[in-house]
Amino acid sequence: MAPAPELLFGASLISGIGFILYGIQCLRSPFMRSEFERFNQARFRILTGWLEILGGAGVLVGMRFSPLAVFSASGLAILMAMGVAVRIRIGDRPLQFAPALFFCGVNVLIVWLQMR
């Protein structure tokens, strides 16, 4: 039997908890404030933080209600793809955008596993 339930569970925990924690940092951390200024996206920091918190919570709740997981993980994947694009645009090195790329992939995996 394929390890899809275990993989989905692990990916959902990583995404859900990771985004809730990262979203809180986005709202509260002076470092994140300076990063969004460096990205020239300061006006989106608060929105991004809340979307990450809500998306992470949605992925966790979605472990019991699949449509919410698909919706939340899709939104988080798009958010992370946009984050990667911003970092490439400003000239960041791949190591700097690797976390966003990783979390984009985790959320694409969640969507794929939820929809199969």
Secondary structure as UniProt FT lines:
FT   HELIX           4..28
FT   HELIX           30..38
FT   TURN            39..40
FT   HELIX           42..44
FT   HELIX           45..61
FT   TURN            62..64
FT   HELIX           66..89
FT   TURN            90..91
FT   HELIX           94..115
//
